[in-house]
Amino acid sequence: MNFYNFMIRSYRYEESIRGILARAMIFNRPILPHVDRGEFGDRGYMAWKNHFEQYGADDEMLAAFDECWADYVMYKANCWKEYVTCGKKK
């Protein structure tokens, strides 16, 4: 699962800064960075962070992005560790 899908599935309906970020990603989908699927290393992180900075995200939103990215990396690591397909039908 890529970062965009992780955000939508995890935070879309949450009433928090994370939810606001997820809903903003839905609204701005055409201009979001195109990062390879499964890219959750430094390259993916910097692509997303640069995007949010370029479009004027404030410090609170950037902090929320950092938290969400950490959750995403943990999610990906757990998927690998447990040998599951994560978001795909078996």
N, C-alpha and C positions, 0 to 999 in steps of 0.2 A: 504494500500500500504506500502510495506517495504521500508527501507532507500535506498537500491540498486535501486529499480524501481523508487523511487522519484528522485534520482540523474540522472538517465538515461533520464527520461522524462523531467526533468527541465533544465538540463545543458549540455547535450551531444553535442549540436551544438554551444554552447556559446564559443566565443573567449576570454576566461579569465582563471584565475587560477581555477575557479570552473569547467569550461569545461575540462580543462586538468585533473582535479581530476576525473570527470565522465568518461572520455575516458580511464584513467588508470584503473578504476574499471572494465570496459568492458574487457580490455586486461588481467587483473589479476583475472577474475572471479573465476577460480578454487581454488585459495588460499584465497579468501575472507572469513571473519568470518561468521559462520552460526549462526545467531541470530534468535530467534523465530520471526515469522511474527508479525508485530505490536509492536515489542519491541522498544519503544522510550524513555524509562526512563534511569536511570543511568547505568543499566546493558548493554543496547544496546550501549549507548554512549561510555562506557569504552571499550567494545569489539572492536568497530570500531577504536577508538583512539589508543588503544594498537596495533592494526594491522598496522595502518599507521606508528606509531613510530618504530615498529619492522622492517618494510621494508624500513626504512631510509627517511621518509618524512621530509622535511626541515620545518623551522618555518613558512614560507609563506604558504605552503601546509596545515600545521596543523591549521593555522588561517582560511584558506578557509574551511577546514572541520568543524571547530567550527561554522562558519557562515551558512554553508549548514545544519548542524544539527539543528541550531536554526530555520531555515526556515522549516525544516521537522517537528519539534515539533509544530510549529505554524500551519502548514498544517494539522497535525493530530488533533490538538485541534479544528480547524475550522470545520473539517469534523464531529467531534463528536457533536459540538455545533449546527451545522445545520442539524444534523440527515440525512446525505447523506451517500451513500455507498462508495464513494471515490475510483475511479479506477475500480469499478465493475459495470456491467450492472444491472440496477434495475429490 
